[in-house]
């Protein structure tokens, strides 16, 4: 059971959020929650997951050992690591893509270059 579902949100999966007073763990309702973590996210919103300390430690270990390789949704190439990313042209509450480091770097470089056109002396 998920703790809460939001409307459109600009943060990405894995972000932490403030816990409501008296929140309990989603997996262990008899335990107090120590952290609220953003789970599955799309353009409509996200699921918030409230975790006790035990669940938090399990989650951190799963993140540490997770296989994040796969096919980049932007360049369609296989990459050893994919990260969550939004397409700025779709808005900060748009779809979350699984993107490789090279595409992220390319987009950051393009954004920096574009910003330079506005701030040049």
N, C-alpha and C positions, 0 to 999 in steps of 0.2 A: 504494500500500500504506500502511495506517495503522500508526502506531507502536505503539499500544496501545488497548485497549478497556477501559473501566472498568465497574464496577457502578453502581448509583444514585449520583448526584453532585448536590450542591446548587449548584455554580457554573454559570455560563451560557456559551454559545458565545463564543469570543474570549478567555476567561480564559487566563492563562498559568500553567503548572505547572512544577515542577522537573523537570529532565532527568535520566534515569538516567545513570550514569557510562558513557562510551563511546558514547553515542547518536549515530547518524548520521542524515543527512537522508533523509526518506522518498522524495524524488524523485531525490536524488543520493547513493546509498549510499557513495560514495567520499569524501564530505565530512562533517566533523563537524557535528552539529546545534548551533545556538546558542540555540534557543527551542523549547519545547513548547507548542502552542496547542490549546485545546479546540475541537473541531469540532462536527459534528452531535451534538445532544444530545436525548435523550428521557427518559421516566420509567425506562427500563431502564439508562441509562448514557450514555456518550459515547465518541467517537473522539478520540484525542489525535494531533496531527500534529506531527512533529519536522521542523524546518526549518533549513537552512543559512542563512547571511547573505543570499545571493542570493534564496532563496525567501521569506525574511522580508520583504525589501524589496518584492518583487512582491506579497505578501499585504497589506502596509501600504498600497500604492498602490491595490490593488483595493478595500480597505475605504474609503479616502479618496474614491474616485470612484464607489462603488456607488450604484445607485438603490435607496433603502430605502422608496420609496413603495409603497402597496398598500392592501388592505382590512384594517382592524383586525379581529382575530378575536374581540374582545369586543363592540364596538359596531356592527360590520359597515359602518362608514363608510369612505370612501376618505380616506387621510391622506398628507401629503407625506413623513412619516417614520414608520417602524415600528421598534420595539425589542423585543428579547427580554425576556420577562417570565413569571414563574410566578404562578399563582393561589395565594395563601397558604393558602386553604382546602383546596387539594389537596395541600399539603405542599411542603417545600422541595426535594424530589427529583421532583416531579410534572412534568407536561407543560410544555414551553416554548411559549409563544404569541408571535405577532407582534402587538404592541399599539401603539396610537397614544399620543402624548404626553398628549392630553386624558384618556384612560382611566387612564393611569398617575398623572396628577395627581389625578384623582377618587379612585382607590384610596388614594393617599398621604394625601389629606385625610381620607378616612373612617377610615383607620388611626390618624391623629393624633388625630382626634376621639374614637375609641374608647379610645385610650391615656389621654387626658385624664380619662376617667371613672374610671380606676383610680388616678390620681395627684392628683386634686383635693384641696385642703386641707379 
